[in-house]
Amino acid sequence: MKTLFKFRSKKQEARNKIVTGFFLYSCLFPLFSFSQEKVKDSAKVNQLDEVLVSAVRVTSKTPVSFSNLDKKEIKFRNLGQDIPILMNYMPSVVTTSDAGNGVGYTGIRVRGSDATRVNITINGIPYNDAESSGTYWVNMPDFASSVQSMQLQRGVGTSTNGAGAFGASLILLTDSYSKESSGEISNSFGSFNTRKHTVKFSSGLLNDHFELAGRLSNIDSHGYIDRATSSLKSYFLQGTYVGKTTLIKTLVFGGNEKTYQSWYGIDAQTMADDRTFNYAGMYSDALGNTRFYDNQTDNYQQDHYQLHWSERVSENWSTNVALHYTKGKGYYEEYQNAQNFADYNLTPIVIDGTTINTTDLVRQKWLDNDFYGTTYSINYKKDKLDLIAGGGWNKYEGKHFGKVIWARYASNSELGDHYYDDNATKTDNNIFVKANYQLTKELSLYGDLQYRMVNYRADGVQPVLVDDTFRFFNPKAGLNYSFNDKNTLYFSYAKANREPNRTDYEGGNVKPEKLDDYELGWRYASEKIKWNTNLYYMAYKDQLILTGNLDNVGNPIRSNSEKSYRLGLEIDATIAVSKQVIIRPNFTLSQNKNLDLNVLGNDVGTKNIAYSPSVIAGNILVYKPLESLQLSWLSKFVGEQYLNNIELPAAKLPDYFVNDFNVAYEIKPKSIFKSIVLTGLVNNILDKRYVSNGYMYDVTPYYYPQAGIHFLAGLTLKF
């Protein structure tokens, strides 16, 4: 319902052979590579890990607004909640959870833009669903345990693989290789019968060249919302070859999820009477009794295969090439009352002289997809110039189909029949070149050019076949001026274009959207204070804005707004008050407006863009009274926002201020274990009753209540 499942390729066997052949060649070639001896030992191989994402990642020399989040910063809070929840305290970020406790389906918005407009890559490989543009972290539970670092670029950012960023880009780098062997067992338990079990290992570098590392995880939770259960399993396996100038990584990772549906929300009166009520699965039996279908679930399996080859060719040149393949297959199942036979290609039946046209039934809506392709980049660094050229070719294939697995009146149906079959393919090509050039000691120039071509073909979306090709040219440029070793001023301009998604086509909104993004920032860095200030203006043409409504299968409906903008000020800092106390505040003040918005043929004037609070603030206060003990107080404020674009009073979502408390204590025994870490996390410690998300059904708002005070506690053994 919320998930657009992905598609199956008819050429899978051939692609598997190609991937296998490339892998064998990649592993054998470095053993005989003659270029290794020509490179000085100063070319550190561990830097090649960064080559995996260097084509899309930025540094402080790039005139782009960004924040980094590494493994150390989240390890004490990584107790089973999803990646968006772990990112909650980053600037301009708003998160939500369908189940109310951060496990299962979670969502993220950046600068008011939802997850379909946040470009996400894993080791430079696109992760967003190609058709819906959405990101479903529930398909990769506990992935944070295998992430080395994350970088959130706000705004358009730099050229990247996958769909264009219209709110932000999130670049994830998975675990680096380890020189020493290690093992880790991590278990956590908490409210709503939430529990996480994780096992990790690394062989260390064998013969100074090879490493094998992996992870297995299991997460279960009953959820805050009634029946919002989650049963999540995941794995991560990585093989690494390390040479003097070569780094080859083969990764296989994925997950399986089964979640009871909790995306219906509740109206205001129901929330007042019973905050945890869940409409999902509710039906009336033959006697008129209200019951709940016990398998109203979402089920999905997603497996990822990546092969990366990074090579430092010389002191100045390095390259990276990657092959990837993702297989996704699954369905959601639901009970439906009084369904028309005609909607399922069934004929009416006659019983005792009465014509029966409807039936109660249980249906499954399936997605079966394949996503595969290649990305590549080459980097040249010398003196004043840092240049990267690269691109990618990616293809998405698949099926949407539906089954009826039970019906009170089966009519002329047969077991295994499909009542709809839709096919789609999407091909995405892009090439880019970008460079930083040091004009003077203080001033550097940044330039970035990308050409992207997208073709989307689908049936079943409209009465006619969709076959659209989009060609986008996305230039970017900026200046970076360093007054001294502490103060840097930057300015950048970026143009972005983005194609509609499947749901947009279904709603008749097929105009691509355009964005001109202007960023002006100041960075200050001293021994005790790091300070980032950024002023942005994002001017949109035909922006696809969320209307606040859902379609008949629960997907958010968007419509083109001819002119709109987002204007804001972001400030974030890290302040070392003392050796024991660190403060990390951030806040965003913004205006997010539709200009002369047309709704159903009426000009409603200038109104706030839905789901775009004008105030977002966060803070992390860290206190370390002992080297082994860390206490953290985490705060988040999200201002009021509207659930539609006409500022209907009933559509206003109130502001909320939530606080969490995190404690971690580490013991370093002299034998058996290298480390024993005890962690605790009290979410919403002040027991705030709040709502983080909602939608409109006509003029009635529906809400997603979040849990009051709840906790998680964990024990990690490292050896």
SULVENLIN-V449105 format. One record per residue. N is the residue number from 1. PHI is phi as a letter, one per 30 degrees, with the letter a starting at -180 (NA if undefined). BURIAL is I if it has 9 or more other C-alpha atoms within 8 Angstrom, else O. Layout:
{{N PHI BURIAL} {N PHI BURIAL}}
This chain:
{{1 NA O} {2 c O} {3 c O} {4 c I} {5 d I} {6 c I} {7 c I} {8 c I} {9 c I} {10 d O} {11 c O} {12 d O} {13 d O} {14 d O} {15 d O} {16 d O} {17 d O} {18 d O} {19 d I} {20 d O} {21 d O} {22 d O} {23 d I} {24 d O} {25 d O} {26 d I} {27 d I} {28 d O} {29 e O} {30 d I} {31 d O} {32 c O} {33 d O} {34 d O} {35 d O} {36 d I} {37 d O} {38 d O} {39 c I} {40 d O} {41 d O} {42 d O} {43 d I} {44 d I} {45 d I} {46 d O} {47 d O} {48 d I} {49 e I} {50 d O} {51 d I} {52 e I} {53 b I} {54 d O} {55 d I} {56 b I} {57 c I} {58 b I} {59 b O} {60 d O} {61 d O} {62 c I} {63 d I} {64 b I} {65 d I} {66 a O} {67 b I} {68 c O} {69 b I} {70 c I} {71 e I} {72 d O} {73 d O} {74 c I} {75 d O} {76 d I} {77 c I} {78 d I} {79 c I} {80 k I} {81 d I} {82 d I} {83 e I} {84 e I} {85 d I} {86 d I} {87 c O} {88 e I} {89 c I} {90 d I} {91 d I} {92 i I} {93 c I} {94 b I} {95 b I} {96 a I} {97 b I} {98 d I} {99 d I} {100 j I} {101 b I} {102 i I} {103 c I} {104 j I} {105 d I} {106 b I} {107 b I} {108 b I} {109 b I} {110 b I} {111 h I} {112 i I} {113 c I} {114 d I} {115 d I} {116 d I} {117 c I} {118 c I} {119 d I} {120 b I} {121 b I} {122 c I} {123 h I} {124 i I} {125 c I} {126 e I} {127 c I} {128 e I} {129 e I} {130 d O} {131 d I} {132 d I} {133 i I} {134 d I} {135 b I} {136 c I} {137 d I} {138 d I} {139 d I} {140 b I} {141 d I} {142 h I} {143 d I} {144 e O} {145 d O} {146 c I} {147 c I} {148 d I} {149 a I} {150 b I} {151 b I} {152 c I} {153 c I} {154 c I} {155 i I} {156 d I} {157 i I} {158 c I} {159 d I} {160 b O} {161 d I} {162 i I} {163 d O} {164 d I} {165 d I} {166 c I} {167 b I} {168 a I} {169 b I} {170 c I} {171 c I} {172 c I} {173 c I} {174 d I} {175 e O} {176 d O} {177 d I} {178 c I} {179 d O} {180 c O} {181 d I} {182 a I} {183 b I} {184 a I} {185 b I} {186 b I} {187 b I} {188 b I} {189 b I} {190 a I} {191 e O} {192 i O} {193 h I} {194 d I} {195 a I} {196 b I} {197 b I} {198 b I} {199 b I} {200 b I} {201 a I} {202 b I} {203 d I} {204 i I} {205 d I} {206 d O} {207 h O} {208 i O} {209 b I} {210 c I} {211 b I} {212 b I} {213 b I} {214 a I} {215 a I} {216 b I} {217 b I} {218 b I} {219 b I} {220 b I} {221 a I} {222 d I} {223 i I} {224 d I} {225 d I} {226 e I} {227 i I} {228 d I} {229 d I} {230 b I} {231 b I} {232 b I} {233 b I} {234 a I} {235 b I} {236 a I} {237 b I} {238 b I} {239 c I} {240 b I} {241 c I} {242 c I} {243 c I} {244 d I} {245 b I} {246 b I} {247 b I} {248 b I} {249 b I} {250 c I} {251 b I} {252 b I} {253 a I} {254 l I} {255 a I} {256 b I} {257 b I} {258 b I} {259 b I} {260 d I} {261 d I} {262 b I} {263 c I} {264 d I} {265 i I} {266 b I} {267 d I} {268 d I} {269 d O} {270 d I} {271 d I} {272 d O} {273 d O} {274 a O} {275 d I} {276 c I} {277 d I} {278 b I} {279 d I} {280 e I} {281 i I} {282 d I} {283 a I} {284 c I} {285 d O} {286 d O} {287 c O} {288 i O} {289 d O} {290 d O} {291 b I} {292 b O} {293 d I} {294 d O} {295 b O} {296 d I} {297 b I} {298 c I} {299 b I} {300 a I} {301 b I} {302 b I} {303 b I} {304 c I} {305 b I} {306 b I} {307 b I} {308 b I} {309 b I} {310 c I} {311 b I} {312 c I} {313 d I} {314 a O} {315 e O} {316 c I} {317 c I} {318 b I} {319 b I} {320 b I} {321 b I} {322 b I} {323 c I} {324 b I} {325 a I} {326 b I} {327 c I} {328 b I} {329 a I} {330 l I} {331 a I} {332 c I} {333 c I} {334 a I} {335 d I} {336 b I} {337 d I} {338 h O} {339 d I} {340 d I} {341 e I} {342 d O} {343 d O} {344 b O} {345 h O} {346 c I} {347 c I} {348 e I} {349 b O} {350 c O} {351 b O} {352 h O} {353 i O} {354 c O} {355 d O} {356 c I} {357 c I} {358 b I} {359 a I} {360 d I} {361 a I} {362 c I} {363 b I} {364 b I} {365 c I} {366 c I} {367 b I} {368 b I} {369 b I} {370 b I} {371 b I} {372 a I} {373 l I} {374 b I} {375 b I} {376 a I} {377 a I} {378 b I} {379 b I} {380 b I} {381 b I} {382 a O} {383 h O} {384 c I} {385 c I} {386 b I} {387 b I} {388 b I} {389 b I} {390 a I} {391 l I} {392 a I} {393 b I} {394 b I} {395 b I} {396 b I} {397 b I} {398 l I} {399 b I} {400 c I} {401 a I} {402 b I} {403 b I} {404 c I} {405 c I} {406 a O} {407 b I} {408 d O} {409 b O} {410 d O} {411 h O} {412 c O} {413 d O} {414 b O} {415 e O} {416 j O} {417 d O} {418 c I} {419 c I} {420 a O} {421 b I} {422 b I} {423 b I} {424 a I} {425 b I} {426 b I} {427 c I} {428 b I} {429 c I} {430 b I} {431 b I} {432 b I} {433 b I} {434 b I} {435 a I} {436 c I} {437 b I} {438 d I} {439 d I} {440 b O} {441 d O} {442 c I} {443 c I} {444 b I} {445 c I} {446 c I} {447 b I} {448 a I} {449 b I} {450 b I} {451 c I} {452 b I} {453 b I} {454 b I} {455 b I} {456 b I} {457 b I} {458 a I} {459 c I} {460 i I} {461 d I} {462 b I} {463 e O} {464 c O} {465 d I} {466 d I} {467 b O} {468 c O} {469 b O} {470 c O} {471 b O} {472 b I} {473 c I} {474 b I} {475 d I} {476 b I} {477 a I} {478 a I} {479 b I} {480 b I} {481 b I} {482 c I} {483 d I} {484 a O} {485 d O} {486 c I} {487 c I} {488 b I} {489 c I} {490 b I} {491 b I} {492 b I} {493 b I} {494 b I} {495 c I} {496 b I} {497 b I} {498 b I} {499 d I} {500 d I} {501 c I} {502 e I} {503 d I} {504 d I} {505 d I} {506 d I} {507 c O} {508 i O} {509 c I} {510 c O} {511 d O} {512 d I} {513 c I} {514 b I} {515 b I} {516 c I} {517 c I} {518 c I} {519 b I} {520 b I} {521 b I} {522 b I} {523 c I} {524 b I} {525 b I} {526 b O} {527 d O} {528 c I} {529 b I} {530 b I} {531 b I} {532 b I} {533 b I} {534 b I} {535 c I} {536 b I} {537 b I} {538 c I} {539 c I} {540 c I} {541 b I} {542 h I} {543 e I} {544 d I} {545 c I} {546 d I} {547 d I} {548 j I} {549 c I} {550 c I} {551 d O} {552 d O} {553 c O} {554 i I} {555 d I} {556 d I} {557 c I} {558 c I} {559 b I} {560 d I} {561 c I} {562 e I} {563 b I} {564 a I} {565 a I} {566 b I} {567 b I} {568 a I} {569 b I} {570 c I} {571 b I} {572 b I} {573 a I} {574 b I} {575 b I} {576 d I} {577 d I} {578 a O} {579 d O} {580 c I} {581 b I} {582 b I} {583 c I} {584 b I} {585 d I} {586 a I} {587 a I} {588 b I} {589 c I} {590 a I} {591 c I} {592 b I} {593 b I} {594 c I} {595 c I} {596 h I} {597 d I} {598 c I} {599 b O} {600 h O} {601 i O} {602 c O} {603 d O} {604 c I} {605 i I} {606 c I} {607 b I} {608 d I} {609 d I} {610 e I} {611 i I} {612 b I} {613 d I} {614 d I} {615 b I} {616 b I} {617 b I} {618 b I} {619 a I} {620 b I} {621 c I} {622 c I} {623 b I} {624 c I} {625 d O} {626 b O} {627 d O} {628 c O} {629 b I} {630 b I} {631 c I} {632 b I} {633 c I} {634 c I} {635 b I} {636 b I} {637 c I} {638 b I} {639 d I} {640 d I} {641 b I} {642 c I} {643 c I} {644 b I} {645 c I} {646 c O} {647 h I} {648 d I} {649 e O} {650 d O} {651 c I} {652 d I} {653 c I} {654 d O} {655 d I} {656 a I} {657 b I} {658 b I} {659 b I} {660 b I} {661 b I} {662 b I} {663 b I} {664 b I} {665 b I} {666 c I} {667 c O} {668 c O} {669 d I} {670 d O} {671 b O} {672 i O} {673 c I} {674 d I} {675 a I} {676 b I} {677 c I} {678 c I} {679 b I} {680 b I} {681 b I} {682 c I} {683 d I} {684 h I} {685 d I} {686 c O} {687 h O} {688 d I} {689 d O} {690 b O} {691 b I} {692 c I} {693 a I} {694 a I} {695 a I} {696 c I} {697 c I} {698 i O} {699 c O} {700 c I} {701 d I} {702 b I} {703 b I} {704 c I} {705 d I} {706 c I} {707 d I} {708 d I} {709 d I} {710 a I} {711 b I} {712 b I} {713 b I} {714 b I} {715 b I} {716 b I} {717 c I} {718 c I} {719 b I}}
